[in-house]
Amino acid sequence: MDIIGIMEHLPHRYPFLLVDRVLELEPGKSVKAIKNVTMNEPFFQGHFPNFPVMPGVLILEALAQAAGVLTFKSINPPPSKNTILFYAGIDNARFKRQVVPGDQLTLVAEITASKRGIWKYSAKAYVGDELACEADLMCAQREV
């Protein structure tokens, strides 16, 4: 799925759209997507000016957005355009490696549970073969 397809499923837009491409997606199961990290990201101006590092919360957000695409592709019939997923929880978050300009984040999320509009995922972000971040995410589906 390219960026146009991603924007059909996520409400996020620049500078907060953090998924560039979906490589694999199995509805109801898992997604594998990428985020290309470039020096042009607005957060690098202040995090940190002489040592640019992608903020951990934005790595978690990128994972949640990849999980969001998976969720919206898993709901049948498809949800309305007014449906949004909100964070409901982040557990067991661990950061194993810094993410810097020039890295490509591979975002992997698996649905571990879903019930009455609450979705749980096991999520991991990699740079190459190195684990950069892992967490258990929970999101709530809501109409706005």
C-alpha positions in Angstrom: 0.0 0.0 0.0 1.4 3.4 -1.0 1.0 6.7 0.8 -2.3 7.5 -1.0 -3.8 4.2 0.3 -2.4 4.9 3.8 -4.0 8.4 3.8 -7.4 6.8 2.9 -7.2 4.8 6.1 -5.6 7.2 8.6 -6.7 10.7 9.5 -3.1 11.9 10.1 -1.3 14.3 7.8 2.1 16.0 7.6 3.9 16.5 9.8 2.3 13.8 11.9 1.8 11.0 9.3 4.5 8.6 10.3 3.9 5.6 7.9 5.3 5.8 4.4 4.5 2.4 3.0 2.7 -0.8 3.9 4.8 -3.8 2.8 2.6 -6.6 4.1 -0.9 -6.7 5.6 -3.0 -9.7 6.6 -6.4 -8.4 7.8 -7.2 -9.5 11.3 -3.6 -10.6 11.9 -0.6 -8.4 11.2 1.0 -5.6 9.3 4.5 -4.7 8.2 5.2 -1.1 7.2 8.0 1.4 6.9 8.9 4.9 8.0 11.8 6.6 6.3 13.5 8.8 8.8 15.1 11.9 7.2 16.9 15.0 8.5 13.9 17.0 7.2 11.6 15.8 10.0 10.5 18.9 12.0 11.2 17.3 15.4 15.0 17.1 14.6 15.2 20.9 15.0 14.9 20.6 18.7 15.6 16.9 19.5 18.6 17.3 19.5 20.2 20.1 17.5 23.7 18.6 17.5 22.7 15.0 17.9 19.4 14.3 16.0 17.5 11.4 17.6 13.9 10.4 16.8 11.8 10.8 20.0 10.7 7.5 21.4 7.1 8.6 21.7 7.1 9.2 17.9 8.4 5.7 17.3 5.4 4.4 19.4 3.1 6.7 17.4 4.5 5.3 14.1 3.8 1.8 15.5 0.2 2.8 16.5 -0.4 4.3 13.0 0.7 1.1 11.3 -1.6 -0.8 13.7 -4.3 1.6 12.8 -4.0 0.8 9.1 -4.2 -2.9 10.0 -7.3 -2.3 12.2 -9.2 -0.3 9.5 -8.4 -3.0 6.9 -9.7 -5.6 9.4 -13.1 -4.1 10.2 -15.9 -5.5 8.0 -17.8 -3.6 6.9 -15.3 -0.7 6.7 -15.8 2.0 9.3 -17.1 5.4 8.5 -14.8 8.4 7.8 -15.6 9.6 11.3 -14.0 6.7 13.0 -10.7 7.3 14.7 -8.5 5.1 16.9 -7.2 6.7 20.1 -4.5 5.4 22.3 -5.9 3.7 25.4 -2.7 2.2 26.8 1.0 1.5 26.2 2.5 -1.3 28.2 6.0 -2.9 28.3 7.6 -0.2 26.1 11.3 -0.6 25.7 13.8 1.3 23.6 16.7 -0.8 22.4 18.4 1.5 19.9 18.4 5.1 18.9 16.8 6.0 15.6 18.6 8.7 13.6 18.3 10.4 10.2 19.0 8.0 7.4 17.4 5.0 9.2 14.5 3.2 7.9 12.1 1.9 10.6 10.3 -1.3 9.9 7.1 -1.3 11.8 5.5 -4.6 12.7 2.2 -5.0 14.6 0.1 -8.0 15.4 -3.4 -8.0 16.7 -3.5 -9.9 20.0 -7.1 -9.1 21.0 -10.1 -7.1 19.9 -13.5 -6.7 21.6 -16.2 -4.1 21.4 -14.0 -1.4 19.7 -10.9 -2.1 21.9 -7.9 -3.4 20.0 -4.6 -4.7 21.4 -1.4 -5.2 19.6 2.1 -6.5 20.0 4.3 -4.0 18.2 8.0 -3.9 17.3 10.1 -1.4 15.3 13.4 -2.4 13.7 16.2 -0.7 12.0 17.6 -3.4 9.7 17.7 -6.5 11.8 18.1 -4.5 15.1 15.2 -4.1 17.4 14.7 -0.4 18.1 11.5 -0.4 20.2 8.9 -2.9 21.4 5.6 -2.4 23.2 2.1 -3.7 23.8 -0.4 -1.1 22.5 -4.1 -0.7 23.1 -6.4 1.5 21.1 -10.0 2.5 21.3 -12.2 2.9 18.3 -14.5 5.9 18.5 -16.8 7.9 16.2 -16.0 11.7 16.2 
